[in-house]
Amino acid sequence: MSIVAHSRPFVVGVDTHAKSHVYAIIAAATGALLQTREFPTTSAGINRAIAWAARLTGADLATLWVIEGAASYGALLTGAVGAAGYEVSEAARMDARAHHGVGKSDPLDAHRIGAAVLPLDEQQLRRPRLNEGVRAALRILVTSRESMTTDRTRAVNALTALARVNELGLDARKKLTETQIAEVSQNQLGAPTAYLAAGALILVFAVGFTSMGRHPFVTIPSSYRVLAHRGRVVRSGRIGV
């Protein structure tokens, strides 16, 4: 197999950020830096960046784009570059010690990102998975569900702690059950003061607000478990509750 320096005419290294990306175009055969430039991360900015790179590379679709954070800050750019017909690789892992004391800037980083793949075999390139709409939506759904589960557990623990140090008429030797929480929600408390009762009701509201069972929109209606962080779907038990 051929290395990138021999198989590609140009490499575009991209240092990605939230508001703007920095691009560096490299002549693959010599490793010479042709030009660097910064564009905003808006759709218009991404289109301008692709058009700029096309002008400098003769619109050669064999040009390899190497994008840092292809699944995060660079996700939209990765999709646009792929749609334009170019091949995309994720940034190679680089040894920070090799650049110790050299200095750091976004143009330098973009250059290093592109140059790092030149000695690699084509088979060693890290191909990003496409940022398809369904996969992206599932990733958001799973992350939100995990966050809500954590918040609900925290609220139940806080309510249990309140019941253990105050007389609320609840057996709190173990974590409160759904039935006991329902009693609190119906204001069936033996709380000695209105303040304790109000505090308990606030916690119950937090429990209910983050309860998976009360929010059907966070249930995935299929028999698949989504491994969103890997971009794959494998058959498993229901992820919804």
Secondary structure, 3 states (H helix, E strand, C coil): CCEHHHHCCEEEEEECCCCEEEEEEEECCCCEEEEEEEEECCHHHHHHHHHHHHHHHCCCCCCEEEECCCCCCCHHHHHHHHHCCCEEEECCCCCHHHHCCCCCCHHHHHHHHHHCCCCCEHHHCECCCCCCHHHHHHHHHHHHHHHHHHHHHHHHHHHHHHHHHCCCCCCCCCCCCHHHHHHHHCCCCCCCCHHHHHHHHHHHHHHHHCCHHHCHHHCCCCCEEEEHHHCEEEECCCCCC
